[in-house]
Amino acid sequence: MIKILKAGLETSVQDYPGRIGYWNQGFPPSGPMDSWSFRMANVLVGNAPGAAGFECQFLGPTLQFGEDTVIAITGADMTPAVDGEAVPLWQSLAVKAGQTLVLSGARVGARAYIAFAGGLANPEMLGSRSTFNKAGVGGIDGHSVKPGQELPLFQGDGTPGLKVPDNLRPQIRTDKTWDIEVCAGPNDDWIDEAGHERFLTSPWTLSAKSDRTGFRLEGPEWTFTQKATNKPREHGSLPSNIIDHGYPMGAINLAGQTPIILVNDGPSMGGFINPYTVPSCAFWKLGQSKPNETFKFKLVSVSEAQDLALQIAKRCVAENLVKA
């Protein structure tokens, strides 16, 4: 068992790829924002890459172990310590029953991940153990963890003393500026040439009004084609309005003049256009960014985005681990 002494800030149970096949019924995939770091944590402790573990946002939890196990912590640097002694990131560690793990505020990055040998054994809901806070689905009683809760683990046989080589880890930026890949569409033909140029060459600031539903961006105004301004009435009054249609994961949803990147807990459809989409290969950057940091967008093709995602997946295998 893992006992929660302090919950941190919205520490939640997630698995990868999350809740698949229910988005049309209002249940998004959820899952880890930075799935690269999450998968690597699981591989370190001998789990399948998608086993359930913790996502720790901005401020980590304090946990007490009820049994001997092997853990790994990846992603953001929350200066983890076991019984007051600092422990390394990106390595598998043996912990003893009764020991306490403390994660503090994120010093570099935004989200840390904790994997346990065997994985967390909370109940599945709709095929996933991932937490969707806003609907009270998955996780522990539908929500982020709370002090006093005890979480069971599946039996696992992790090996301590393994690490992920530096060149196989995501390189978390320390200069507060992120280069984010985007693919055009599905509604890029509603934005005029000047609007596309402005989007791809301007810095965009991540708003504090952001969460696992959507990342709001602050930047210059958008301009539109005739298609957006001379359209049938059923498409709505604003240039960014469109008749309700499906949204892809990662869609940059244009609500009036405010672009919102729809992330893991985002809606599946609505009445705004989506000129660009952030592909899955770039989600780890969103997951490690903090409010008031800067995004610069880089246009890539769908095949380029797929190749980048494949490169990440090839890194998240046990054969790539080395001895610490």
Secondary structure as the mmCIF struct_conf table of DSSP 4:
data_model
#
loop_
_struct_conf.conf_type_id
_struct_conf.id
_struct_conf.beg_label_comp_id
_struct_conf.beg_label_asym_id
_struct_conf.beg_label_seq_id
_struct_conf.end_label_comp_id
_struct_conf.end_label_asym_id
_struct_conf.end_label_seq_id
STRN STRN1 ILE A 2 LYS A 6
TURN_TY1_P TURN_TY1_P1 GLY A 8 GLU A 10
STRN STRN2 SER A 12 GLN A 14
BEND BEND1 TYR A 16 PRO A 17
BEND BEND2 ARG A 19 ARG A 19
BEND BEND3 GLY A 21 GLY A 21
HELX_RH_3T_P HELX_RH_3T_P1 TRP A 23 GLN A 25
TURN_TY1_P TURN_TY1_P2 GLY A 26 GLY A 26
BEND BEND4 MET A 33 ASP A 34
HELX_RH_AL_P HELX_RH_AL_P1 SER A 35 LEU A 44
TURN_TY1_P TURN_TY1_P3 VAL A 45 GLY A 46
TURN_TY1_P TURN_TY1_P4 PRO A 49 GLY A 50
STRN STRN3 GLY A 53 GLN A 57
BEND BEND5 PHE A 58 PHE A 58
STRN STRN4 LEU A 59 LEU A 59
STRN STRN5 THR A 62 PHE A 65
BEND BEND6 GLY A 66 GLU A 67
STRN STRN6 THR A 69 ASP A 77
STRN STRN7 ALA A 81 VAL A 82
TURN_TY1_P TURN_TY1_P5 ASP A 83 GLY A 84
STRN STRN8 GLU A 85 ALA A 86
BEND BEND7 LEU A 89 TRP A 90
STRN STRN9 GLN A 91 GLN A 91
STRN STRN10 SER A 92 VAL A 95
TURN_TY1_P TURN_TY1_P6 ALA A 97 GLY A 98
STRN STRN11 THR A 100 VAL A 102
STRN STRN12 GLY A 105 GLY A 105
BEND BEND8 ARG A 107 ARG A 107
STRN STRN13 VAL A 108 PHE A 116
TURN_TY1_P TURN_TY1_P7 ALA A 117 GLY A 118
STRN STRN14 LEU A 120 LEU A 120
HELX_LH_PP_P HELX_LH_PP_P1 ASN A 122 GLU A 124
STRN STRN15 MET A 125 MET A 125
TURN_TY1_P TURN_TY1_P8 LEU A 126 GLY A 127
STRN STRN16 SER A 128 SER A 128
STRN STRN17 PHE A 132 PHE A 132
HELX_RH_3T_P HELX_RH_3T_P2 ASN A 133 ALA A 135
TURN_TY1_P TURN_TY1_P9 GLY A 136 GLY A 136
STRN STRN18 VAL A 137 VAL A 137
BEND BEND9 GLY A 138 GLY A 138
TURN_TY1_P TURN_TY1_P10 GLY A 139 GLY A 139
STRN STRN19 ILE A 140 ILE A 140
TURN_TY1_P TURN_TY1_P11 ASP A 141 GLY A 142
STRN STRN20 HIS A 143 HIS A 143
BEND BEND10 SER A 144 SER A 144
TURN_TY1_P TURN_TY1_P12 PRO A 147 GLY A 148
STRN STRN21 GLU A 150 LEU A 151
STRN STRN22 LEU A 153 LEU A 153
BEND BEND11 PRO A 160 GLY A 161
STRN STRN23 LEU A 162 LYS A 163
HELX_RH_3T_P HELX_RH_3T_P3 ASP A 166 LEU A 168
BEND BEND12 ARG A 169 ARG A 169
BEND BEND13 THR A 174 LYS A 176
STRN STRN24 THR A 177 ALA A 184
BEND BEND14 PRO A 186 ASN A 187
HELX_RH_3T_P HELX_RH_3T_P4 ASP A 188 TRP A 190
STRN STRN25 ILE A 191 ILE A 191
HELX_RH_AL_P HELX_RH_AL_P2 GLU A 193 THR A 201
BEND BEND15 SER A 202 SER A 202
STRN STRN26 TRP A 204 LEU A 206
HELX_LH_PP_P HELX_LH_PP_P2 SER A 207 SER A 207
BEND BEND16 ALA A 208 LYS A 209
BEND BEND17 ARG A 212 THR A 213
STRN STRN27 GLY A 214 GLU A 218
HELX_LH_PP_P HELX_LH_PP_P3 PRO A 220 TRP A 222
STRN STRN28 PHE A 224 PHE A 224
HELX_RH_AL_P HELX_RH_AL_P3 GLN A 226 THR A 229
BEND BEND18 ASN A 230 ASN A 230
HELX_RH_3T_P HELX_RH_3T_P5 ARG A 233 HIS A 235
BEND BEND19 SER A 237 LEU A 238
TURN_TY1_P TURN_TY1_P13 PRO A 239 SER A 240
STRN STRN29 ASN A 241 GLY A 246
TURN_TY1_P TURN_TY1_P14 MET A 249 GLY A 250
STRN STRN30 ALA A 251 ALA A 255
TURN_TY1_P TURN_TY1_P15 GLY A 256 GLN A 257
STRN STRN31 THR A 258 LEU A 262
TURN_TY1_P TURN_TY1_P16 ASN A 264 ASP A 265
BEND BEND20 SER A 268 SER A 268
STRN STRN32 MET A 269 THR A 277
HELX_RH_3T_P HELX_RH_3T_P6 SER A 280 ALA A 282
HELX_RH_AL_P HELX_RH_AL_P4 PHE A 283 GLY A 287
TURN_TY1_P TURN_TY1_P17 GLN A 288 GLN A 288
TURN_TY1_P TURN_TY1_P18 PRO A 291 ASN A 292
STRN STRN33 THR A 294 LEU A 299
HELX_RH_AL_P HELX_RH_AL_P5 VAL A 302 ARG A 315
BEND BEND21 CYS A 316 VAL A 317
HELX_RH_3T_P HELX_RH_3T_P7 ALA A 318 ASN A 320
STRN STRN34 VAL A 322 LYS A 323
#
